[in-house]
Amino acid sequence: MALASRRIRIWLTTLTLGLVSNTASSADLLEIWNLALQNDPVYAAARSATVADSEWVNQARASLLPHISATAGLSNANERQAGNLQHYRSSNINQWAVVLRQPIINLSAYKLYERSQQQAGMAVIAEEQARQDLMLRVSQAYFDVLAEQDSLRSLQAQQRAVSHQLQAAQRSFELGGATITDAHEARARLDLLQANIVVAENALQTQRQRLQAIIAQPAPALNPLQSTQLPAPVPAQVDVWTAQAASSNLNVLHSDLAVQATQSLLDANKREHSPTLSIQARSGSASNMGIYGPNTSPRLMDNSIGLELEIPLYSGGEISSRVREQSSRLQQYQYERENARRLAIEATQRYFGGVSSGLLQINALAAAEKSSQAALDANELAYEVGVRINIDVLNAQQQLYETQRALSKARYDTLVNSLRLKEAAGSLSVDDLSALNQLLSPTPSAQPQP
């Protein structure tokens, strides 16, 4: 009867706390994601960088388009006799011209324009990398908060259970059914739990602050994980994931474009030895009234159009030096691309194994939780009839709550690893966050009490 009444009191206390906390509003994963999109400075910086880098295309295209310039001048000239400075003549000179220059053949400029498009593509990939990184940071922060809440809630439940055990030990001692040792053991366990609760409360506050730094506002209450059945990787073959990562991982794609951009720059430097051909058209007028006496003839228009061929001969070895530099840069980026490919494959294998082993660990811990609960029930009953001692009950309680905390953490780690697996394969999207959001409870759960 004492055991049953104690369980009823614990259940009523937990239910009351849950009803109080349920009055507060909570946010799900997608709501936190939308807040992060609006407020995260890292992703905002990446978007601005993409807009800035896209202007490289316009700047490189400009060298292939017509260039128009206009000039105008006005001057005054005075002529004096050396023998008689009082005698002089003055004249005004004014002129203007409009010049149009249109490149026809400029092989180096064509390659630089091609390179600018590849650099703009790299900027787009960098922005998508920042976007996927934000998804991971939001998810990690979200589930870290939930994990710390679960840990704190478990410690508080264990504290209440040990407190009841301490009261039972004290009553048994007062009635002469047990020694004071049982009470001391429960008191020591209770003091240790209080210290752990302080650490857990600080850890929870730290995780909330991390989330707050991303969304730029106080972290709201979060919807907890409701489903205990977590999805397995689809497809279930690691070779399929690694093959996709080798070709679609964003770091690999970024490295591919870096190699192409360097090759284009190398070709542009080589073609600086090539002749350039352009059309040049000019229209202008000039007057020199008064230099050789009065000039009353009408002002003439000077119009011309022609082709200009320029053949580079020697530039002090600068072009050859740039060719050698870019040849070495090309080798550098090729090696970096291969390294990115290997890292993508390794990360995919690691996270695939993390998800697969995590699911197995979750099943094992779920079974361990049931076994630990059964062991605790048996020890409590045996303690009531005097077969077991107090320390046996305390150890069974500790085992149960540690198993519950490990189970909670394993679930969150597996969910995050599933996102990291898709990020490594280059396929992470908002749809993946939506899928995880379906696993969360639509209503707030009981928050841990301070």
Phi, psi and chi 1 to 4 in degrees:
 res  aa     phi    psi   chi1   chi2   chi3   chi4
   1 MET       -  -39.7  -67.8  -64.3  -63.9      -
   2 ALA   -64.0  -41.0      -      -      -      -
   3 LEU   -63.7  -42.6  177.4   60.8      -      -
   4 ALA   -65.6  -43.4      -      -      -      -
   5 SER   -65.8  -35.2   61.9      -      -      -
   6 ARG   -65.0  -41.6 -177.2  162.1   63.4 -110.8
   7 ARG   -64.7  -37.7  -72.5 -179.3  177.2  173.4
   8 ILE   -64.4  -41.4  -68.0  174.0      -      -
   9 ARG   -63.2  -42.8  -72.9 -163.8  -59.4  -89.4
  10 ILE   -62.8  -43.5  -65.8  175.1      -      -
  11 TRP   -64.1  -41.9  179.1   79.6      -      -
  12 LEU   -66.2  -38.2  -71.4  174.6      -      -
  13 THR   -64.0  -45.3  -58.6      -      -      -
  14 THR   -63.3  -41.6  -56.4      -      -      -
  15 LEU   -64.4  -41.7  178.2   61.7      -      -
  16 THR   -62.6  -44.4  -58.2      -      -      -
  17 LEU   -62.2  -39.1  -65.9  174.9      -      -
  18 GLY   -65.8  -40.8      -      -      -      -
  19 LEU   -66.5  -35.6  -68.6  175.0      -      -
  20 VAL   -66.8  -43.9  171.2      -      -      -
  21 SER   -73.7  -24.7   62.6      -      -      -
  22 ASN   -69.7  -11.6  -78.5  -15.7      -      -
  23 THR   -74.5  -16.3   59.1      -      -      -
  24 ALA   -86.9  147.6      -      -      -      -
  25 SER   -76.2  157.9   60.6      -      -      -
  26 SER  -138.3  165.1   62.6      -      -      -
  27 ALA  -121.2  147.3      -      -      -      -
  28 ASP   -97.9 -176.7   60.6   21.6      -      -
  29 LEU   -65.8  -40.0 -178.2   58.4      -      -
  30 LEU   -67.8  -35.1  -72.6 -178.2      -      -
  31 GLU   -66.3  -41.0  -69.5  171.4  -20.1      -
  32 ILE   -64.9  -38.2  -62.3  -62.9      -      -
  33 TRP   -62.6  -43.3  161.0 -112.1      -      -
  34 ASN   -65.1  -38.0  -70.5  -33.3      -      -
  35 LEU   -63.5  -39.8  -70.8  173.7      -      -
  36 ALA   -66.4  -39.7      -      -      -      -
  37 LEU   -58.3  -36.8  -85.6 -179.4      -      -
  38 GLN   -80.8  -26.4  -60.3  169.9   12.1      -
  39 ASN  -122.3  -12.7  -61.4  -65.8      -      -
  40 ASP   -71.6  123.2 -177.9   63.9      -      -
  41 PRO   -73.3  -27.3   25.1  -32.4      -      -
  42 VAL   -66.4  -47.0  177.9      -      -      -
  43 TYR   -68.7  -36.7  179.7   58.5      -      -
  44 ALA   -62.0  -38.8      -      -      -      -
  45 ALA   -65.0  -38.5      -      -      -      -
  46 ALA   -65.3  -39.3      -      -      -      -
  47 ARG   -64.9  -41.7  -73.2 -175.9  -61.4 -179.8
  48 SER   -64.5  -38.0  -62.4      -      -      -
  49 ALA   -63.7  -37.6      -      -      -      -
  50 THR   -64.8  -43.1  -59.3      -      -      -
  51 VAL   -62.2  -41.9  174.5      -      -      -
  52 ALA   -66.8  -45.2      -      -      -      -
  53 ASP   -68.4  -26.6  -67.2  -11.9      -      -
  54 SER   -65.5  -20.9   64.8      -      -      -
  55 GLU   -70.6  -14.7  -67.7  -61.4  -36.0      -
  56 TRP   -60.0  -32.4  -71.1  -20.5      -      -
  57 VAL   -65.0  -45.8  176.8      -      -      -
  58 ASN   -64.6  -37.8  -63.7  -32.9      -      -
  59 GLN   -67.7  -40.5  -64.9  166.7   15.5      -
  60 ALA   -72.0  -35.1      -      -      -      -
  61 ARG   -65.8  -29.9 -173.4 -168.9  -64.6  116.6
  62 ALA   -59.3  -30.8      -      -      -      -
  63 SER   -72.2  -11.6   61.8      -      -      -
  64 LEU  -101.9   -6.4  -58.5  173.9      -      -
  65 LEU  -102.0  165.6  -61.3  177.8      -      -
  66 PRO   -62.0  144.4  -20.7   31.6      -      -
  67 HIS  -115.6  126.0  -72.7 -162.8      -      -
  68 ILE  -120.3  132.6  -58.0  175.2      -      -
  69 SER  -134.8  151.4   61.1      -      -      -
  70 ALA  -129.3  139.7      -      -      -      -
  71 THR  -130.9  151.1   59.7      -      -      -
  72 ALA  -150.1  147.5      -      -      -      -
  73 GLY  -148.6  150.1      -      -      -      -
  74 LEU  -142.7  127.6  176.0   63.7      -      -
  75 SER  -143.5  163.1   60.6      -      -      -
  76 ASN  -127.5  132.4  178.1  -91.0      -      -
  77 ALA  -120.0  138.4      -      -      -      -
  78 ASN  -122.2  133.3  -70.0  -47.8      -      -
  79 GLU  -119.0  129.6  -64.5  178.8   -9.6      -
  80 ARG  -127.1  147.8  -63.5  178.2 -178.2  -89.7
  81 GLN   -77.6  140.5  -65.2 -179.6   -1.6      -
  82 ALA   -67.3  -33.4      -      -      -      -
  83 GLY   -82.5  -24.8      -      -      -      -
  84 ASN  -142.3   99.3 -173.5   -3.0      -      -
  85 LEU   -70.9  -12.0  -62.8  178.8      -      -
  86 GLN   -75.5  -18.3  -61.7  -62.2  -37.2      -
  87 HIS   -96.5  120.3  -67.0   81.3      -      -
  88 TYR  -150.8  162.8   66.0   91.2      -      -
  89 ARG  -126.9  142.4  -69.2 -176.5  -60.1  178.5
  90 SER  -119.0  143.6  177.9      -      -      -
  91 SER  -144.7  150.1   62.8      -      -      -
  92 ASN  -107.2  137.1  -65.2  -37.9      -      -
  93 ILE  -122.5  124.2  -57.4  175.0      -      -
  94 ASN  -136.8  145.4   57.1   79.0      -      -
  95 GLN  -154.2  158.0   58.9 -176.8    0.1      -
  96 TRP  -149.8  157.7   62.5  -90.2      -      -
  97 ALA  -156.7  147.2      -      -      -      -
  98 VAL  -122.0  126.3  177.4      -      -      -
  99 VAL  -121.2  131.4  179.4      -      -      -
 100 LEU  -116.6  132.7  179.5  145.2      -      -
 101 ARG  -130.6  123.0 -176.7 -177.4 -179.6   88.6
 102 GLN  -123.9  113.0  169.3   62.2   61.5      -
 103 PRO   -64.8  138.4  -18.9   31.1      -      -
 104 ILE  -107.2  -49.6  -61.4  177.4      -      -
 105 ILE  -126.6  115.5  -60.8  176.6      -      -
 106 ASN  -149.9   86.2 -170.1  -28.1      -      -
 107 LEU   -61.9  -36.7  -57.8  179.9      -      -
 108 SER   -64.6  -41.6  178.0      -      -      -
 109 ALA   -66.0  -35.2      -      -      -      -
 110 TYR   -61.8  -43.3  -67.9  146.5      -      -
 111 LYS   -69.0  -35.6  -81.0  -61.9  177.1  180.0
 112 LEU   -66.7  -34.9  -69.6  176.7      -      -
 113 TYR   -66.0  -41.1  175.1   60.5      -      -
 114 GLU   -62.4  -40.4 -177.8  179.2  -53.4      -
 115 ARG   -64.6  -38.8  175.5  176.9 -179.5 -101.5
 116 SER   -62.6  -36.3   69.7      -      -      -
 117 GLN   -66.3  -38.0  -65.3  175.2  -48.0      -
 118 GLN   -68.1  -37.2  -66.9  155.0  -12.1      -
 119 GLN   -67.1  -37.8  -71.7  178.0  -48.4      -
 120 ALA   -63.8  -38.0      -      -      -      -
 121 GLY   -63.1  -37.7      -      -      -      -
 122 MET   -63.1  -37.2  -67.7  169.4   61.2      -
 123 ALA   -65.9  -39.3      -      -      -      -
 124 VAL   -63.8  -42.2  172.4      -      -      -
 125 ILE   -65.3  -39.4  -68.7  177.7      -      -
 126 ALA   -62.2  -37.1      -      -      -      -
 127 GLU   -66.5  -40.7  179.5 -177.6  -13.0      -
 128 GLU   -66.9  -34.5 -179.3   58.6   25.0      -
 129 GLN   -62.0  -42.8  -74.4  177.2  -49.9      -
 130 ALA   -63.7  -36.7      -      -      -      -
 131 ARG   -65.9  -46.5  178.8 -178.8  172.5   86.4
 132 GLN   -67.3  -36.8  -67.8 -166.5    8.1      -
 133 ASP   -62.2  -37.9  177.5   69.7      -      -
 134 LEU   -65.3  -39.9 -180.0   58.4      -      -
 135 MET   -57.6  -44.5  -68.6 -176.7 -166.8      -
 136 LEU   -67.4  -41.0  -66.1  176.6      -      -
 137 ARG   -66.3  -40.3  -72.5 -170.0  -71.3  119.8
 138 VAL   -64.8  -47.0  166.6      -      -      -
 139 SER   -63.8  -43.9  -58.2      -      -      -
 140 GLN   -61.9  -45.2 -175.5   71.9   65.8      -
 141 ALA   -64.7  -40.8      -      -      -      -
 142 TYR   -61.0  -51.1 -172.7  100.5      -      -
 143 PHE   -74.8  -25.3  -68.6  124.0      -      -
 144 ASP   -65.8  -39.1  -78.3  -13.8      -      -
 145 VAL   -63.2  -45.7  170.5      -      -      -
 146 LEU   -62.4  -39.2  -67.7 -174.5      -      -
 147 ALA   -64.8  -42.2      -      -      -      -
 148 GLU   -68.7  -35.0  -66.1  -60.8  -21.8      -
 149 GLN   -63.6  -44.4  -74.5 -179.7   -7.9      -
 150 ASP   -62.7  -41.3  -70.8  -10.1      -      -
 151 SER   -63.4  -45.4  178.1      -      -      -
 152 LEU   -65.0  -42.1  178.8   56.2      -      -
 153 ARG   -62.5  -40.0 -171.6 -178.3  -63.5  108.9
 154 SER   -65.5  -41.9  175.7      -      -      -
 155 LEU   -64.5  -38.6  -71.9  171.3      -      -
 156 GLN   -66.7  -39.5  -70.0  172.6  -18.2      -
 157 ALA   -65.9  -40.6      -      -      -      -
 158 GLN   -64.9  -37.6 -173.8  178.2   -2.8      -
 159 GLN   -61.4  -42.9 -178.2 -171.8   44.0      -
 160 ARG   -64.8  -40.0  -68.0 -169.7  -65.8  -89.3
 161 ALA   -65.6  -42.7      -      -      -      -
 162 VAL   -68.3  -35.0  173.0      -      -      -
 163 SER   -62.6  -42.5  178.4      -      -      -
 164 HIS   -65.2  -36.5  -74.3  -66.9      -      -
 165 GLN   -66.8  -36.3 -165.7   65.4   27.6      -
 166 LEU   -64.0  -42.8  172.8   60.7      -      -
 167 GLN   -62.5  -39.9  -64.1  173.5    5.6      -
 168 ALA   -65.5  -40.1      -      -      -      -
 169 ALA   -65.7  -39.4      -      -      -      -
 170 GLN   -66.1  -40.1  -70.4  174.2  -23.6      -
 171 ARG   -65.2  -40.6  -74.5 -164.5  -59.5  -90.5
 172 SER   -63.7  -38.0  -65.1      -      -      -
 173 PHE   -66.5  -41.9  172.6   70.6      -      -
 174 GLU   -65.1  -31.5  -67.4  170.1   -4.5      -
 175 LEU   -87.4   -4.3  -64.2  174.7      -      -
 176 GLY    83.2   11.6      -      -      -      -
 177 GLY   -89.1   -7.4      -      -      -      -
 178 ALA  -154.4  165.3      -      -      -      -
 179 THR   -87.6  169.0   64.4      -      -      -
 180 ILE   -68.5  -15.0 -166.5   61.7      -      -
 181 THR   -60.1  -39.3  -56.6      -      -      -
 182 ASP   -59.5  -42.2  -70.8  -13.5      -      -
 183 ALA   -67.2  -39.7      -      -      -      -
 184 HIS   -64.6  -40.0  -70.9  -29.9      -      -
 185 GLU   -63.3  -43.5  -71.8  173.0  -15.9      -
 186 ALA   -66.5  -39.1      -      -      -      -
 187 ARG   -64.0  -42.1  170.6   59.6   63.3 -175.7
 188 ALA   -63.1  -41.9      -      -      -      -
 189 ARG   -65.5  -37.0 -165.0   67.9   61.0   94.5
 190 LEU   -67.7  -41.0 -167.0   61.9      -      -
 191 ASP   -64.4  -39.9  -67.5  -20.9      -      -
 192 LEU   -64.9  -39.3  179.0   59.9      -      -
 193 LEU   -63.8  -38.9  -78.7  170.9      -      -
 194 GLN   -61.7  -40.7 -177.4   58.7   43.0      -
 195 ALA   -64.4  -41.4      -      -      -      -
 196 ASN   -66.3  -33.6  -68.7  -23.2      -      -
 197 ILE   -66.1  -39.7  -73.9  175.0      -      -
 198 VAL   -61.1  -43.6  171.9      -      -      -
 199 VAL   -63.5  -42.2  173.9      -      -      -
 200 ALA   -66.4  -39.0      -      -      -      -
 201 GLU   -63.3  -41.0  -71.6  174.0  -17.6      -
 202 ASN   -66.3  -39.5 -177.9   68.7      -      -
 203 ALA   -64.0  -39.8      -      -      -      -
 204 LEU   -64.7  -42.3  175.2   57.4      -      -
 205 GLN   -62.8  -39.2 -178.5   64.7   21.1      -
 206 THR   -63.1  -43.1  -60.5      -      -      -
 207 GLN   -67.5  -35.7  -63.5  -57.9  -24.9      -
 208 ARG   -65.2  -38.0  -73.7 -172.3  174.5  -83.1
 209 GLN   -67.4  -36.0  -69.5  169.8  -10.2      -
 210 ARG   -61.9  -43.9  -74.7 -177.3   55.3 -164.3
 211 LEU   -66.1  -38.8 -177.0   58.6      -      -
 212 GLN   -62.1  -36.3  177.2  178.7  -19.1      -
 213 ALA   -65.1  -24.7      -      -      -      -
 214 ILE   -84.3  -42.8  -62.3  175.9      -      -
 215 ILE   -96.8   -4.3   63.6  177.0      -      -
 216 ALA    61.2   34.7      -      -      -      -
 217 GLN  -162.6  160.4   65.3 -177.9   45.9      -
 218 PRO   -55.3  136.9  -26.1   34.7      -      -
 219 ALA   -66.8  125.3      -      -      -      -
 220 PRO   -78.7  174.5   31.2  -34.8      -      -
 221 ALA   -64.4  142.5      -      -      -      -
 222 LEU  -111.8  143.2  -55.8  178.7      -      -
 223 ASN   -66.1  130.8  -75.1   -6.0      -      -
 224 PRO   -82.8  169.5   31.5  -34.9      -      -
 225 LEU   -73.7  126.1 -177.2   64.4      -      -
 226 GLN  -102.7  -43.0 -177.7 -177.7   39.2      -
 227 SER   -81.9  137.7  174.7      -      -      -
 228 THR   -97.0   -6.4   58.0      -      -      -
 229 GLN   -98.2  103.3  -61.9  -63.2  -37.0      -
 230 LEU   -92.6  145.5  -54.9 -172.6      -      -
 231 PRO   -72.8  145.2   26.3  -34.0      -      -
 232 ALA   -89.2  160.9      -      -      -      -
 233 PRO   -62.6  136.8  -20.8   31.7      -      -
 234 VAL  -127.5  118.5  178.4      -      -      -
 235 PRO   -73.6  167.1   28.1  -35.3      -      -
 236 ALA   -89.8    5.3      -      -      -      -
 237 GLN   -99.2  123.6  -65.0   80.5   23.7      -
 238 VAL   -66.1  -29.5   66.2      -      -      -
 239 ASP   -63.3  -34.3  -68.0  -18.1      -      -
 240 VAL   -66.5  -41.1  177.4      -      -      -
 241 TRP   -67.0  -42.6  -73.7   94.3      -      -
 242 THR   -68.3  -35.6   55.1      -      -      -
 243 ALA   -63.8  -40.0      -      -      -      -
 244 GLN   -67.7  -40.9 -179.7  178.0  -13.5      -
 245 ALA   -63.5  -37.1      -      -      -      -
 246 ALA   -63.3  -24.5      -      -      -      -
 247 SER  -113.8  -22.5   59.2      -      -      -
 248 SER  -116.1   -8.6  -58.6      -      -      -
 249 ASN   -57.4  137.1  178.1  -88.9      -      -
 250 LEU   -64.1  -34.6  -66.9 -176.6      -      -
 251 ASN   -65.4  -36.6  -74.1  -31.8      -      -
 252 VAL   -67.5  -44.5  174.1      -      -      -
 253 LEU   -62.7  -39.9  -64.0  178.1      -      -
 254 HIS   -63.4  -41.1 -167.4  -83.7      -      -
 255 SER   -67.7  -36.4  -62.1      -      -      -
 256 ASP   -59.0  -46.9  -78.2  -21.7      -      -
 257 LEU   -67.6  -33.7  -75.3  177.5      -      -
 258 ALA   -63.3  -39.1      -      -      -      -
 259 VAL   -65.5  -44.9  169.8      -      -      -
 260 GLN   -64.6  -40.7  -63.8  174.3   23.6      -
 261 ALA   -65.0  -39.3      -      -      -      -
 262 THR   -68.1  -37.4  -54.8      -      -      -
 263 GLN   -63.8  -39.4 -178.3   64.5   63.0      -
 264 SER   -66.1  -40.0  -63.8      -      -      -
 265 LEU   -66.8  -38.5 -178.2   56.8      -      -
 266 LEU   -62.3  -45.0  173.9   59.9      -      -
 267 ASP   -62.9  -38.5  -66.1  -19.6      -      -
 268 ALA   -63.8  -41.2      -      -      -      -
 269 ASN   -66.1  -39.2  -70.9  -29.4      -      -
 270 LYS   -63.2  -36.5  -71.1  179.7  178.2  179.2
 271 ARG   -83.3    0.6  -66.8  178.7 -178.4 -176.0
 272 GLU   -68.5  -14.9  -73.0 -170.3   23.2      -
 273 HIS   -78.2  -14.1  -69.0  -69.1      -      -
 274 SER   -81.5  151.3  -56.6      -      -      -
 275 PRO   -67.2  154.0  -18.2   30.4      -      -
 276 THR  -119.7  144.4   60.0      -      -      -
 277 LEU  -128.7  134.1 -178.8   64.4      -      -
 278 SER  -146.8  157.1   59.9      -      -      -
 279 ILE   -95.0  136.2  -63.9  177.4      -      -
 280 GLN  -128.9  122.6 -179.4  167.1  -51.0      -
 281 ALA  -120.1  140.3      -      -      -      -
 282 ARG  -137.6  140.0 -177.7 -177.3 -176.9  -80.7
 283 SER  -140.2  134.0  178.6      -      -      -
 284 GLY  -169.0 -179.0      -      -      -      -
 285 SER  -154.1  152.9  177.4      -      -      -
 286 ALA  -148.3  149.6      -      -      -      -
 287 SER  -133.8  145.3   67.6      -      -      -
 288 ASN  -133.6   54.2   52.4   -1.6      -      -
 289 MET   -61.1  127.1  -62.2  -66.0  -66.7      -
 290 GLY    96.2   -7.0      -      -      -      -
 291 ILE   -70.8  -44.9  -65.1 -179.4      -      -
 292 TYR  -114.7   32.8  -58.0  107.3      -      -
 293 GLY   103.3  175.2      -      -      -      -
 294 PRO   -57.4  135.4  -21.4   33.7      -      -
 295 ASN  -126.4  105.7 -174.2   -4.1      -      -
 296 THR  -103.1    7.4   58.8      -      -      -
 297 SER   -73.3  153.4   60.5      -      -      -
 298 PRO   -67.7  151.4   23.7  -33.4      -      -
 299 ARG   -67.5  136.9  176.1  176.8  -66.2 -175.5
 300 LEU   -96.8  145.9  -60.9  178.5      -      -
 301 MET   -93.0  132.6  -67.8  -68.3  -65.8      -
 302 ASP  -107.4  106.0 -179.3   13.1      -      -
 303 ASN  -115.5  139.6  -60.6  -39.5      -      -
 304 SER  -152.5  151.7   64.4      -      -      -
 305 ILE  -149.4  142.4 -174.5  170.7      -      -
 306 GLY  -172.4  176.8      -      -      -      -
 307 LEU  -102.1  141.7  -65.4  175.3      -      -
 308 GLU  -122.4  122.1 -178.6 -179.3  -86.6      -
 309 LEU  -110.3  125.7  177.9   65.4      -      -
 310 GLU  -120.3  127.2 -179.1  179.7   -4.7      -
 311 ILE  -118.0  109.0  -57.3  176.1      -      -
 312 PRO   -67.2  132.5  -16.2   29.9      -      -
 313 LEU  -109.3  -52.4  -63.5  178.2      -      -
 314 TYR  -156.6  133.5 -177.3   67.3      -      -
 315 SER  -127.1   33.2   58.3      -      -      -
 316 GLY    75.1   14.3      -      -      -      -
 317 GLY    87.0    6.3      -      -      -      -
 318 GLU   -65.6  -43.7  178.2 -175.2    0.6      -
 319 ILE   -63.8  -45.1  -63.3  176.4      -      -
 320 SER   -61.6  -38.0  -61.1      -      -      -
 321 SER   -64.8  -42.4  175.9      -      -      -
 322 ARG   -65.7  -34.9  -72.5 -154.5  -61.6  -94.6
 323 VAL   -63.1  -44.4  168.8      -      -      -
 324 ARG   -64.6  -39.2  -67.9 -167.7  -60.3  -90.5
 325 GLU   -62.3  -48.8  174.7 -166.3   -3.4      -
 326 GLN   -70.5  -26.9  -65.0  -53.3  -40.7      -
 327 SER   -63.9  -41.9  -64.4      -      -      -
 328 SER   -70.6  -36.9  -62.4      -      -      -
 329 ARG   -62.2  -38.9  -65.6  -71.0 -176.7 -162.0
 330 LEU   -61.3  -43.7  179.8   59.8      -      -
 331 GLN   -62.7  -39.9  -66.6  179.8   -9.1      -
 332 GLN   -58.6  -49.2  171.6 -168.2  -13.4      -
 333 TYR   -70.7  -27.8  -69.6  130.7      -      -
 334 GLN   -66.7  -41.7  -73.1  172.4  -20.8      -
 335 TYR   -65.7  -39.7  -72.2  130.7      -      -
 336 GLU   -65.9  -34.8  -69.4 -179.5   -5.8      -
 337 ARG   -64.1  -42.8  177.4  179.1   60.0 -176.0
 338 GLU   -64.4  -38.0  175.9   60.7   20.3      -
 339 ASN   -65.7  -40.4 -177.6   60.3      -      -
 340 ALA   -62.8  -38.9      -      -      -      -
 341 ARG   -64.4  -43.9 -170.9 -173.9   69.0   84.6
 342 ARG   -67.0  -40.7  -64.3 -178.3 -174.4 -176.9
 343 LEU   -64.0  -38.0  -70.6  177.2      -      -
 344 ALA   -64.1  -42.5      -      -      -      -
 345 ILE   -64.5  -44.2  -67.7  174.9      -      -
 346 GLU   -63.3  -42.5 -174.8  -87.2  -27.1      -
 347 ALA   -65.2  -39.8      -      -      -      -
 348 THR   -62.7  -45.0  -57.6      -      -      -
 349 GLN   -63.1  -39.7  -67.1  170.9  -22.6      -
 350 ARG   -66.9  -45.3 -178.8  171.2   70.5 -106.6
 351 TYR   -75.2  -31.6  -67.4  127.2      -      -
 352 PHE   -63.0  -45.0 -175.9   89.8      -      -
 353 GLY   -64.6  -34.8      -      -      -      -
 354 GLY   -64.4  -40.8      -      -      -      -
 355 VAL   -68.7  -46.3  175.0      -      -      -
 356 SER   -63.3  -49.1  -59.3      -      -      -
 357 SER   -68.1  -31.8   62.5      -      -      -
 358 GLY   -63.8  -40.1      -      -      -      -
 359 LEU   -65.0  -39.2  -66.7  174.4      -      -
 360 LEU   -66.4  -40.5  -64.8  176.1      -      -
 361 GLN   -63.8  -39.1 -177.6 -174.3   21.0      -
 362 ILE   -61.8  -43.9  -71.1  170.8      -      -
 363 ASN   -62.8  -42.0  -67.6  -26.8      -      -
 364 ALA   -66.3  -41.7      -      -      -      -
 365 LEU   -69.7  -33.8  -72.6  171.7      -      -
 366 ALA   -63.5  -40.0      -      -      -      -
 367 ALA   -67.6  -38.8      -      -      -      -
 368 ALA   -65.2  -33.7      -      -      -      -
 369 GLU   -64.1  -44.1 -179.2 -174.6   23.1      -
 370 LYS   -62.8  -42.7  -65.6  179.9 -179.7  178.5
 371 SER   -65.5  -40.1  -59.7      -      -      -
 372 SER   -66.3  -38.6  -62.3      -      -      -
 373 GLN   -64.1  -41.8 -177.7   64.5   62.2      -
 374 ALA   -64.7  -39.6      -      -      -      -
 375 ALA   -65.2  -39.9      -      -      -      -
 376 LEU   -64.8  -44.0  175.2   59.3      -      -
 377 ASP   -60.1  -41.7  -66.7  -18.8      -      -
 378 ALA   -66.6  -40.8      -      -      -      -
 379 ASN   -68.4  -39.1  -84.9  -81.3      -      -
 380 GLU   -63.8  -41.9  -72.4  179.0  -24.8      -
 381 LEU   -65.9  -42.8 -178.8   59.6      -      -
 382 ALA   -64.7  -34.0      -      -      -      -
 383 TYR   -67.5  -37.7  177.7   74.5      -      -
 384 GLU   -62.1  -36.1  -66.7  -72.1  -20.4      -
 385 VAL   -94.3    1.1  -61.1      -      -      -
 386 GLY    87.4   12.7      -      -      -      -
 387 VAL   -85.5  -36.3  178.7      -      -      -
 388 ARG  -108.0  157.8  -70.2  -74.0 -173.4  176.2
 389 ILE  -101.6  173.1   59.8  176.2      -      -
 390 ASN   -61.1  -40.4 -173.2   57.0      -      -
 391 ILE   -63.6  -29.9 -169.5   64.7      -      -
 392 ASP   -65.3  -40.9  -65.6  -32.0      -      -
 393 VAL   -66.9  -43.4  177.6      -      -      -
 394 LEU   -61.7  -42.0  -65.4  176.6      -      -
 395 ASN   -65.6  -38.5  -71.6  -23.1      -      -
 396 ALA   -66.6  -38.8      -      -      -      -
 397 GLN   -62.8  -45.5  -70.5  173.6  -14.2      -
 398 GLN   -61.7  -42.3 -179.5  176.9   -1.6      -
 399 GLN   -62.3  -41.7  177.2  177.9  -34.2      -
 400 LEU   -63.8  -48.9  171.7   62.1      -      -
 401 TYR   -72.4  -33.5  -69.6  113.3      -      -
 402 GLU   -65.5  -37.7  -73.7 -178.0   -7.7      -
 403 THR   -64.7  -40.8  -58.7      -      -      -
 404 GLN   -64.1  -41.4  -69.7  175.9  -17.1      -
 405 ARG   -65.5  -41.4  -69.3 -166.2  -68.4  -88.2
 406 ALA   -64.8  -38.1      -      -      -      -
 407 LEU   -64.8  -44.5  175.4   59.1      -      -
 408 SER   -60.4  -47.1  173.2      -      -      -
 409 LYS   -64.8  -38.3 -173.4  175.7 -173.9  -56.1
 410 ALA   -62.7  -37.9      -      -      -      -
 411 ARG   -64.9  -46.0  -74.4  170.9  175.5  159.9
 412 TYR   -67.4  -40.3  -63.0  133.1      -      -
 413 ASP   -62.8  -38.3  -71.6  -15.3      -      -
 414 THR   -66.8  -40.6  -59.3      -      -      -
 415 LEU   -63.0  -44.7  -70.2  176.6      -      -
 416 VAL   -65.9  -39.3  173.6      -      -      -
 417 ASN   -63.6  -32.4  -79.3  -24.4      -      -
 418 SER   -65.7  -35.9   67.9      -      -      -
 419 LEU   -70.4  -41.0  -65.1  179.1      -      -
 420 ARG   -66.2  -31.5  -65.8 -169.7 -179.4  -82.3
 421 LEU   -62.7  -44.6  172.1   62.1      -      -
 422 LYS   -70.8  -33.5  -66.0 -175.9  177.5 -178.2
 423 GLU   -65.5  -40.3 -173.8  -94.0  -16.1      -
 424 ALA   -65.0  -33.4      -      -      -      -
 425 ALA   -84.0   -4.5      -      -      -      -
 426 GLY    79.4   21.1      -      -      -      -
 427 SER  -121.5   10.9   61.0      -      -      -
 428 LEU   -68.2  133.8 -178.9   61.4      -      -
 429 SER  -147.7  175.2   67.3      -      -      -
 430 VAL   -64.5  -26.5  178.9      -      -      -
 431 ASP   -60.2  -33.3  -68.7  -20.8      -      -
 432 ASP   -68.0  -37.8  -61.3  -50.0      -      -
 433 LEU   -65.9  -38.5  -64.9 -173.8      -      -
 434 SER   -62.8  -39.1  -61.1      -      -      -
 435 ALA   -63.8  -41.9      -      -      -      -
 436 LEU   -67.9  -33.7  -69.5 -169.2      -      -
 437 ASN   -63.4  -27.4 -158.8   54.3      -      -
 438 GLN   -68.8  -18.7  -61.0  -60.5  -41.8      -
 439 LEU   -84.6   -8.5  -56.1  177.2      -      -
 440 LEU   -90.4  153.5  -56.5  177.5      -      -
 441 SER   -72.7  136.2  172.6      -      -      -
 442 PRO   -74.2   -9.3   27.8  -34.2      -      -
 443 THR  -123.7  150.6   57.4      -      -      -
 444 PRO   -63.2  150.6  -14.6   27.0      -      -
 445 SER  -106.3  173.3   68.3      -      -      -
 446 ALA   -63.8  127.2      -      -      -      -
 447 GLN   -86.7  148.2  -59.2  -63.9  -42.0      -
 448 PRO   -61.8  142.8   21.5  -31.3      -      -
 449 GLN   -90.6  143.5  -59.9  -59.5  -54.2      -
 450 PRO   -69.2      -   25.2  -32.8      -      -
